[in-house]
Amino acid sequence: MRSKSLSESTLGRRRRLHVVPPAPPPPEPMRPDERRLRDAGGPDDRAVFTCGCGYLFEAPVTASVGCPRCGEQQAW
């Protein structure tokens, strides 16, 4: 009596081969202006404000910036 092969012993089903997915495509090269911005650490979200009291200050850009000297809200 002959011994059953591996494919015959699995109820007549054939084994499927493992398919290796293709490698992902390489990333697109960055544009020079985008590379320069990333190398500089990204955009600077700060601005210089002048208050009515005469105080000049730098603060984060938001919709409501108050003068650190007098507390007056600055218009944006």
C-alpha positions in Angstrom: 0.0 0.0 0.0 1.4 3.4 -0.9 1.5 6.2 1.6 -0.6 9.3 1.0 1.1 12.4 -0.1 0.6 15.6 1.9 -1.9 17.0 -0.6 -3.9 13.8 -0.6 -4.0 13.7 3.2 -5.8 17.0 3.4 -9.0 15.7 2.0 -8.1 16.3 -1.6 -7.6 20.0 -1.0 -4.5 21.6 -2.4 -2.3 23.7 -0.3 -2.2 27.4 -1.1 1.2 29.0 -1.5 1.9 32.0 0.7 1.7 35.2 -1.4 4.1 37.9 -0.3 2.6 41.4 -0.9 4.5 43.8 -3.1 6.8 46.3 -1.4 5.2 49.7 -0.8 6.2 52.4 -3.3 9.0 54.7 -2.2 7.8 58.1 -0.8 7.5 61.0 -3.1 10.4 63.4 -2.9 9.6 66.6 -1.0 9.4 70.0 -2.7 12.3 72.3 -1.7 9.9 74.8 0.1 8.3 71.9 2.1 11.7 70.5 3.0 13.0 74.0 4.1 9.8 74.5 6.3 10.2 71.0 7.9 14.0 71.6 8.6 13.2 74.9 10.2 10.8 73.2 12.7 7.5 74.1 11.1 5.5 77.3 11.1 5.9 79.8 13.8 2.5 80.5 15.3 3.5 83.6 17.2 3.0 87.2 16.2 4.0 90.7 17.4 1.2 92.8 18.8 1.1 96.5 19.6 -1.3 97.6 22.4 -3.0 100.9 22.8 -1.0 101.5 26.0 2.1 101.5 23.8 3.4 98.1 24.9 4.9 95.9 22.1 4.8 92.1 22.8 5.0 88.7 21.2 2.3 86.2 21.8 0.8 83.0 20.3 -1.6 83.6 17.5 -5.1 83.1 18.8 -8.5 84.8 18.5 -8.2 86.5 21.9 -4.8 87.9 22.8 -4.5 90.1 25.9 -1.8 92.6 26.6 0.5 91.3 29.3 1.0 94.9 30.6 -2.6 96.3 30.9 -4.8 93.2 30.1 -6.6 94.9 27.2 -7.8 92.4 24.5 -6.2 92.9 21.1 -8.1 92.9 17.9 -7.0 90.4 15.4 
